[in-house]
Amino acid sequence: MGFIFVIVLLLFVLVLVGYLVGVYNQLIGVRVNVDRSWSNIEVLEKQRYDEIPRLVKVCEGYMQYERETLEKVIAARTRYLAAQGPAAKAEAGSLMAGALKSLFAVVENYPELKANQNFMQLQNRITELENEIADRREFYNDSVTILNTRIEQIPYVFFARTLNCVPREMYKVADAERVAPEIKFAFPR
């Protein structure tokens, strides 16, 4: 009878250890997934910001009177490069998106620039990157939602603090992205 008790106790301990290892691995997996999805956003945003100087250079020759628009794009790029953490990066990324929308709206007044092959390639590349970034933001927010939910659930809540799993901030759209750029059309009289 003592032998059976020892076997049952060992089985119980093995099941408990296996369960705890499973909980640990799930928490680590969710946390790593959030970090990876954030890194994916940063890679795409870096690509976008690497294209900005080329875009500004192409535009400068055509847009002598739109210096303020170009300076906003450059300032937004600089702000992003200095931003730290998801909230600051999200805000700076939103400012960049707004500055680019304004730039592309102003380009409508410059038919020669719109016809420039380099400009068109850069505009298309940046637009593609914007779409990919939007997809990655959605994936990041899904990952954060899973992490934040998981670390509040039993039994994960008991292990989350020990494993340094803390709630993460969602990637939020800033007000700059909610407002459409003002577009003015000049009609000949």
C-alpha positions in Angstrom: 0.0 0.0 0.0 2.9 2.4 0.7 4.3 1.7 -2.7 1.1 2.6 -4.4 0.9 5.8 -2.4 4.4 6.8 -3.4 3.6 6.1 -7.1 0.4 8.2 -6.9 2.2 11.0 -5.2 5.0 10.9 -7.8 2.4 11.0 -10.6 0.6 13.9 -8.9 4.0 15.8 -8.6 4.8 15.0 -12.2 1.4 16.3 -13.4 1.7 19.4 -11.2 5.3 20.1 -12.5 4.1 19.5 -16.1 1.2 21.9 -15.6 3.4 24.6 -14.1 5.9 24.2 -16.9 3.1 24.6 -19.4 1.8 27.8 -17.7 5.4 29.2 -17.6 5.9 28.4 -21.3 2.6 29.9 -22.3 3.4 33.2 -20.5 6.9 33.4 -22.0 5.5 32.6 -25.5 2.9 35.3 -25.3 5.5 37.9 -24.0 7.9 37.0 -26.8 5.2 37.3 -29.3 4.4 40.8 -28.2 8.1 41.7 -28.4 8.4 40.2 -31.9 5.4 41.9 -33.2 6.7 45.3 -31.9 10.0 44.6 -33.6 8.2 43.9 -36.9 6.6 47.4 -36.6 10.0 49.0 -35.9 11.6 47.3 -38.9 8.9 48.6 -41.3 8.9 52.1 -39.7 12.7 52.2 -40.1 12.3 51.3 -43.8 9.8 54.1 -44.1 12.0 56.6 -42.4 14.9 55.6 -44.5 12.9 56.6 -47.6 12.0 60.0 -46.3 15.3 61.8 -47.1 15.1 60.6 -50.6 11.5 61.7 -51.0 12.3 65.2 -49.6 15.3 65.5 -51.9 13.1 64.7 -54.9 10.4 67.2 -53.8 12.8 70.1 -52.9 13.6 70.9 -56.5 9.9 71.3 -57.4 8.4 72.7 -54.3 10.3 75.9 -53.6 7.2 77.5 -51.9 6.3 74.5 -49.8 9.3 74.6 -47.4 7.0 74.4 -44.3 5.5 71.1 -45.5 8.9 69.6 -46.2 10.2 70.8 -42.8 7.2 69.1 -41.0 8.1 65.8 -42.7 11.8 66.1 -41.6 10.8 67.1 -38.1 8.4 64.2 -37.8 11.2 61.8 -39.0 13.6 63.3 -36.4 11.0 62.9 -33.7 10.5 59.3 -34.5 14.2 58.5 -34.4 14.4 60.0 -30.9 11.2 58.3 -29.6 11.6 55.6 -27.0 8.9 52.9 -26.3 5.7 52.0 -28.0 3.7 55.1 -26.8 6.3 57.6 -28.0 6.9 55.7 -31.2 3.2 55.5 -31.9 2.8 59.2 -31.4 5.8 60.0 -33.6 4.7 57.5 -36.2 1.3 59.2 -36.3 2.9 62.6 -36.8 4.9 61.2 -39.6 1.9 59.7 -41.3 0.1 63.0 -41.0 3.1 64.9 -42.4 3.3 62.5 -45.3 -0.4 62.8 -46.0 0.0 66.6 -46.1 3.0 66.3 -48.4 1.2 64.0 -50.8 -1.8 66.4 -50.8 0.4 69.4 -51.6 2.0 67.4 -54.5 -1.3 67.7 -56.3 -0.4 71.3 -57.0 2.9 70.2 -58.8 2.1 68.2 -62.0 5.8 68.0 -62.9 6.6 66.4 -59.5 3.6 64.0 -59.8 5.0 62.9 -63.2 8.5 62.4 -61.8 9.4 58.7 -61.9 11.5 58.8 -58.7 8.8 60.6 -56.8 6.1 58.0 -58.0 8.3 55.1 -56.9 9.0 56.6 -53.5 5.4 57.5 -53.0 4.3 54.0 -53.9 7.0 52.5 -51.7 6.0 54.6 -48.7 2.3 53.8 -49.3 3.1 50.1 -49.3 5.1 50.5 -46.1 2.2 52.4 -44.5 -0.2 49.5 -45.3 2.2 46.9 -43.9 2.7 49.0 -40.8 -1.0 49.2 -40.3 -1.2 45.4 -40.6 1.6 44.9 -38.1 0.0 47.4 -35.7 -3.1 45.3 -35.7 -1.1 42.1 -35.0 0.8 43.9 -32.2 -2.5 45.0 -30.6 -3.8 41.5 -30.9 -0.7 40.2 -29.2 -0.9 42.8 -26.4 -4.5 41.9 -25.8 -3.7 38.3 -25.4 -0.8 39.1 -23.1 -2.8 41.5 -21.0 -5.7 39.1 -20.7 -3.5 36.1 -19.9 -1.6 37.8 -17.1 -4.9 38.7 -15.4 -6.3 35.1 -15.6 -5.9 32.4 -13.0 -3.5 30.6 -12.7 -1.3 32.9 -14.8 -1.7 35.9 -12.5 0.3 34.0 -9.8 3.3 33.6 -12.1 3.1 36.8 -14.2 4.8 39.0 -11.7 7.5 36.5 -11.0 8.3 36.3 -14.8 8.2 40.1 -15.2 5.1 39.9 -17.4 3.4 43.2 -17.0 0.6 44.8 -19.0 1.7 46.4 -22.2 0.4 49.4 -23.9 -1.7 49.2 -27.0 -0.6 51.0 -30.2 -3.1 53.8 -30.4 -3.9 56.0 -33.3 -3.0 59.6 -32.5 -5.2 62.5 -33.3 -2.9 63.5 -36.2 -4.0 60.3 -38.0 -7.7 60.8 -37.4 -7.8 64.1 -39.2 -7.6 64.1 -43.0 -5.2 66.6 -44.5 -6.7 69.8 -46.0 -6.6 69.7 -49.8 -7.1 72.9 -51.8 -7.8 72.8 -55.5 -7.1 75.8 -57.6 -9.5 76.1 -60.5 -8.7 78.4 -63.4 -11.1 81.3 -63.9 
